[in-house]
């Protein structure tokens, strides 16, 4: 997914008991991670979630 590696995440204040924040390319936290990433990538088929709560797929296989 082009552009995805320009985004970062962090635990706010290093508090691992809270959900991580997604940071935009300027290192600013975004208020709604999934909405931001969908808009940023121009895709509606992505969701930001903790990996432990969902199966991990970087990208679905492309249709041949």
N, C-alpha and C positions, 0 to 999 in steps of 0.2 A: 504494500500500500504506500505509494509515493507520498512523502511528507510526514508519515507517522513517526519516524525517528527524530523529527525536530521537536516533538513533544516530550515532556518529562513528567514524572510524578514524584511525590514525596509525602511523608507523614507530617502533618502540620505540627510544628514544635517537637518533632521526633516522637510524637505520641503514637506508638504502634497499636494502641487499643482503639484508635479512631480510624475511620476510613481515610485512605490516601487522597491527596488532592492531585488533579491533573493541572499541569502548568503549560501555558501557551509558549510559542517560540521566544517570547520576551521574558519568560520565567514568571509570568503573572498567573495566579490561580484562577481557574474558571469556575463559575458558579454551578453549572450543570455539565458534568464531564461527558456524558453520552451525547447530549445535544450539541456540545461544542465540537466533539470529534466527528460527529456526522456532518456537521456544517463545514468543518475544516477540510475533511477528505472528500466532500461532495458525494457521500454515500449514506444510504439509510439502512444498510444491512449490518451495521456494527453496533456493539454495545460495550460499555465500560463496566466491568464487574470484577470482583475479587476472583482470582484464579482458583482459589480453593472451593468456591461456590459453584463454579461452572466448568464444563469440559473445555479444555484449551485448544483453540484452533486459530492459527495465525491468519489463514485465509482459506476459504473453501476451494476445492479443485475447480479449475476452469472447465467449461463445457468444450468438448472437442467437436 
